[in-house]
Amino acid sequence: MIAHAAMTTSCNSHWLQQRLLSCASPRFSLPKINASLKRRVQLSSRFPCRALYVDDEDYLLDAPVSAGDGFSFAGGKYSIEEGPSEKWFARGKWINAYAMKDGSKKARDPVFGLALGEASQVSDESLRWFCVEEGDSQNASVLLVHGFPSQSYSYRNVLPILSSEFHVIAFDWVGFGFSDKPQVNYGFNYTMEEYINAFTCLVESLALERMSIVCQGFATPVVLEFARRNEKKVDRLVLLNPPVTEQHAKLPSALSIFTNFLLGEIFVQDPLKAGENPINECGPYVLNEEDAMVYRRPYLTSGSAGFALQAISRELKKELKGLVKTSRQILSDDKWNKRTSVIWGSKDRWLELTGVQELAKSVGLKLTILEEVGHHGQEDFPEEVGAAIRASLKRPLLV
């Protein structure tokens, strides 16, 4: 059932002025780049205040309010037509992996202790992971691992580049995208050790004997530790802007804001701050409106999406320094015999390139620098990043 959004009929003039100024801000200026490369840099031609008017026929809710979970609400797309989120969901499937302790208890929100609706409850004793699988299963397998916070959707344009030669699987981490988002203290607490164990269970459920792994951003410590513990399963590693130097040990402000007392609880329930802002603020580019809605959607439909984001943000803030140190030690270990490549987008506003080149040279990492790419390279320039990933995956293995 499609219902018109109940929106306010007027727009505060001061807010409007500030919004116009922010859209004209130099932060959104675009560098000169090859026009033949597909970009996500174009700002939406729709003025964001347009949806505030009652007679705006284009702004529709994709579900009644009753479809929410009692803490958040269901929400928002710009057409009754099937959108990118629905199309991406149709390409995937559920994989059950990692049995939870106390997963049968009904979750309550951590602020007021109110019972959460079905959208925030885990449906089974094992976690459900959303996976998109493409390519011939007889080919070498490649896992595409998104960073924190993001979704497997970020790899949507990289999948076709790789699936012609590889068996490729992209998945949503627990707490993100379409995967389950258990409440903290209800079977999963979003610690790094839990993520490593859960990822191990996912690989077992996918029945992958050997694989290569492409991993982006702050998920790198999980993947590196998994590879260290499961050396015989992993052929190659391709790391996209991984935190591996001392300069990377501080959590970016766009994520640390979610760890604040009280304010954090509010901000993680804001679909703009929680969904799209981290993607936009980590580089010089912004999502177009359709893609931005995909990243907002988990925070529009489930309060647990925000609580999960807060939990992982707090874990990273507390443990990031140690995780970066451990990652660097793994890569520097003389016993580390994995063919490891690093693809670095030099426009990353979260993680500096400083120190990465020296590390790569000292431990023998293959480093590819992409000049116009930001932190989420697979969103910025999927063709260029996809080609770099493919080249890294085709490098000969060490004997």
N, C-alpha and C positions, 0 to 999 in steps of 0.2 A: 504494500500500500504506500502510495506516494502522498506525502502531506506537505503543504506549503510551510516554510519556516516562519515561525512567529518572530519577526524582527522589529526593532525599533524604527519609527518612521522618520526620524531626523538624525542628522549627523553633526556632532559637536564641531563647531568651526575651528576651535583651537586644535582639536585632534586631526581635523582634515588638513589644516595648514602644516602640522608636524609630519603627517603622513606624506604629503606632497614633497616636503623638504627631504625626508628620508629617502624617497624614491629617486631624488636628484642627487643624493649624496655621492661623493667621489668613491665611496666604498664599492659602489655597484658599477663603476666604470670598467670597461672591458679592454683587455690588452689586444693588440693587433695579433691576430692568429690566422692560420691557414683557413680560408673560408670553406674549403672542401671537407674539413673535419666537422663531424656532427657535434653540436654543442648543446649544453643545457643552460647557456648563459643568457638567453633572451628573457627579459622581464615580461611578465604577462601583460597583454594589452588591456586587460580588464582592470578598471580602477577598483581597488579593494573595498571602497565604501559602497560600491554598487549593490552589494548583497544586503545592505542595511534597509533597503526600501521594501515595503510590503508588496508593491506592485511589480517587483522584479520577478518575472516569470521564469528566469533561468536558475534561480537558486532553490533547490529542492532538497528535502531530507530523503535519505535512502531507506529510512525505516521509521516507524512511529517511536515516540519517546519510550513507550513501554518495552521496546527492544533493548533498552539500555540495561545496566546492571544494578541500578539503584543508587549508584554513586556517581557514575558518569552518565552520558546520554548517547544515543545513536546518531551518527551524523554525517552528513553533508556531502553532496556532490552537485555538479552544475548541470546535470542532464539526466533524463530518465533512461538514456541509452546506457548500454553496458560500458563501464569505465575501465581504466587500466588495472585497478585493483581486482575487479571481477575477472578480467581476462587473465591476469597473472595467477589468481587462485585456481582458475579452470585448468591451468597447465600443470598443477601440482597434485600431490597426494600426501596422506598422513602416514608417518612412520612412528610406531610406538617404541620407545626406548627409555630406559632408566626408571626403575621402580622407586617410588617415593615412600619415605616413612611418614606416617600420619597423613597421607594424601587424601584419605577419605573424609577428613574433618571439613565441615563447611567454613569457608573463609570469611573473615570479617575484616573491615578496613582497620588499619593500624592507628588511625587518628582518634576515632570515636567508638570503635568497637562495634559498628553497625554491621548487620549481616549484608553481604554482597549478593547480588543477583546471579543468575546462572551464567552470564557472560564472563564473570570473574571466578567461576569455579572450575577446577580441573575435572575433566569428564571421566577419567579413569585413574587407576592406581599407577599406571605408567604414563609418563609424559608423552604428549603428541607433538611431533616435530613436523613442520610443513616443509616438504622437499619438492623441487622441480628437477626432473631427470630427463636428459636428452642425449642423443647420440647412441651409437651401436654399443651394446653391452660387451661385445667381444673386443672392443678397443680398450686401450689403457684408461683407467678410471682417474678422474680429477674431481676433487671436492673444492667447491668455491665457498669460502668462509667470509661472511661480512663482518665488519668491525662493530664496536660498541660506540654509540647506538646507530643502528642502521637496519636494513632488511635484505633478504635475498633478492628482492626486487631490484636492488642496485646493480645486479649482474645481468639484468634482462637482455641488454644489448651485447654483452660479452658472450653469453651462451651460444648464439648461432655461429660466432667466430671460432669457437673451440669444438663444438659438437660435430663438425664435419670430420674431425680427426680423432676425437676423444669421446669417451663415455663420461659425461659431465653431470654432476649433481650439485645444485645450489640449495641451501636450506636456511631456515630462520632459526637463530638461536632461541633457546627457551627464554621467554620474557619479551620477545620481539616478533614483529610481523604477525603471521597467522599461527605460530606455534603457541603452546600452552604458556600461561603466565601465572604460575602458582604464587600465592601470597607467601611472604616471608613467614617462617615458622609453621607452614602448612605443607611441609614435605620438601622444600627447596629454598635455600637461603642465598643463592647467587654468589657463593664464594668461588674463588678460582679453582679450588680443589674439587668442588662439586661440578663445576663446568668441565674440568678435565675428565672426571669419571663419567659424566653424562655424555660427553663427546665420544668417549671410548665405547659406551653402550650403543650410541647411534651408529658408529662404524660397524659394530658387530651386527646390528639389526639390518644394515644395508648389505651385509654379506660381502664386504670388500676385503679380499685377501691382501691386495697391494694397491697403492694409490699414490698419486701426487696431490699436494694440497696447495691451494692459492689462498692466502690469508691477508686480510686488510686491517690496518690500524691496531686498535687496542685489544683485539682478540689474539694477537700474536703470542703473548705468553702462554695461553692455553694450548695453542697448536704446537709451539716449540716443546713444551713439556710432554705433550702427547707423543710427538715424534721421538723424543729422547727415550721414553718408556716403551715405545713400540717400533724400534729401529727396523725390524724386518718387514713392517707393513708399508713404510713410507719410502718412495723412490726419490721424489724431488720436492722441494719447497720453494714457493714463490711468494715473497713477502712484499705487500704493497704498503709503503710508508709505515713501517713498523717502529714502535718506540724502543730504541736500542742504545741510546746514549744518555749520559747524565742529564743533558738538557731536556730530555723527554720525560723526566721523572715527576713533573708537576702536572696535575690534571688541568686541562683547559677550563677557563672560566665558564664557558657555555655548559660544561658538565658539572663543575664544582658547585654551581648555583643550586643544583638539585639536592645537595647534601646539607644545605642550611636548615637549621631548626625552624619549623613552622612554614617559613617561606618556601622551603623545598617541597613540602607537602602540597602547597598551592601550585607551584610552577610545574610539577610533574603531571598535573592534571590539565594543564593548558596545552591543547594540541599544537599551537604554534611554537611555544617555547620548547616543548618536549619532542614534537614530531619533526618539524622542518628546520627550525633555527639551528640545531647542531650541524645539519648538513650544509646549510647556507653559510654559516659563520666560519667553517674550517677552511674555506678557500675563497677565491675571488668571484665565484659564480653562484647563481641562485637557481633553484628549481623552478620549472614552469608550473603553472597552477594545477594541471592534471596530476603531475608527478608529486607535487607537494601534498595533494589530498591523500595519496597512497600512504605517505609517511605520517600524516595526521591521523589517519583512520583508526589505528589501534587505540589511540588516546581519546577518540570520540566514542568508542563503543565499549570500553572496559576500563574501570578504575584501576584494575590490577596491572594494566600496561604501565601506568604512571608509577605505581608502587614498585614494580620490577625495575624500572629505570632508576628510581631513587636508590634501590638496594645495590645495583651494580655500580652506580656512581660512588656511593659511599665505600664500597669494597675497593674500587680502583683508587680513590683518594687515600685510603688507609694503606694499601699494599703496593701502589704503583712503583715507588722507589725500589722496593725489593724485587718486584717482578721484572723491572727493566734490568737490574743487575743480574738476575738469574738468566734472563734471555741472552744477555751479552756473554755470560759465562758458558752457556750451552753452545753458542756459535763459535766461541774461542777455544773450546775444548779440543785437544788433539785427537780425541776419539770420535769427534763429530765427523762423520764421513758422508753426510748427505749433500747432494748437489743442490746448493741453496743460492737462489737469486733474489736480489732486492730491486724492485722497481720504485723509483722515487719521483713523486710529483713535486717539483721545486716551488710551486705556488701554495704549498701547504702552510696555513696560518696557525696550525696547532703544533706541529713538530718541525723543528729546524733541520736543515740539511747539515749544519755544522757538526762535525764529528763522524758523520755517517761514512763519508768517503775514506777517512782514515781507518775506521773499523773494517770496512770492506777490504781495503788493501792489506791490512794486517792479518786477517783471518781467511782471506781467499774467497770472499763473496763476489759473485758477478753482480755489478751495480749498473743499472740503466737509469739515467736521469731524463725525465720528460719535462721540458721547460715550461710548458703552459698548463700543466696539470696540477690540481690541488690535492687535498687529503683524500677525498673520495674520487680517485681517478676513474673508477668504472662508471661514475655518474658524469664526470666532466667530459672526457673524451673516450668513450667506450671502444671505438675502432682502434685508436692508437694504443690504448692500454691492452686491449684484447690481442693485438698483434705482438706486443712485447711479452705478454704472458705465453702466447703460443710459441714464440721463439725460445723462451726460457724452458718450456716443457719439452722441447725437442732437442735440447742440448744432450750430448752423449753422457751416459751415466759413468761414474767412477768405477773402475774395475776393483 
